[in-house]
Amino acid sequence: MKKQIRFGLDIDGTVTSPETFIPYLNQHFKKNITLADITQYELTPLLDITKEEFGEWMNEYEPIIYANAMLATSFTDVLKNWQDQHHFTYISARGKHLLEITQQWFQKHNIPYHHIELLGQHDKLNAVKKHNIDIFFEDKHDNAVDIAEQCNIPVILIDTPYNQDPIPKQVVRVKNWKEAANWVENWL
């Protein structure tokens, strides 16, 4: 029998589709943005607004967006193959006040989990260490690099237009969850 692996997973842009926010951004800010247009994680320059304005928008729309987020393609199929043997801890920059909405979304989509940790910040290093994560899944470039280098674990980086900077060898760039599953199965 294979060893139980402690998977750490980001939620937004990793478990959810990286395109989840786009319809809301386009409608509210009267834009016509596609995922290809989002070439950096920081959205304020693309929207031509201040960080404060974006923060206000997020406070209003986050619960709506997260309650209706689109799943990343093939995510649930991949996790269901691992769920009987491995442990899933979701570590997200979402604020703690969004835990109930997040748990309801997980239940609605029948997503297996053992623990959900909402940090309210992007620095995930302490949470990854605290939960003894063996491998992490992320879409934010600097998080992926920091976790790989500081925790000395492999990090699967879901490929998006906004995370194209160079990566160290511990970070594995994949196009989708099927590619991630293939890499992990070979790693196991």
Helices and strands as residue ranges (DSSP letters): E 6-9, H 22-29, G 35-37, H 44-47, H 51-67, H 75-82, E 87-92, G 96-98, H 99-108, E 115-118, H 125-130, E 135-138, H 141-151, E 155-158, G 161-163, E 171-174, H 177-187
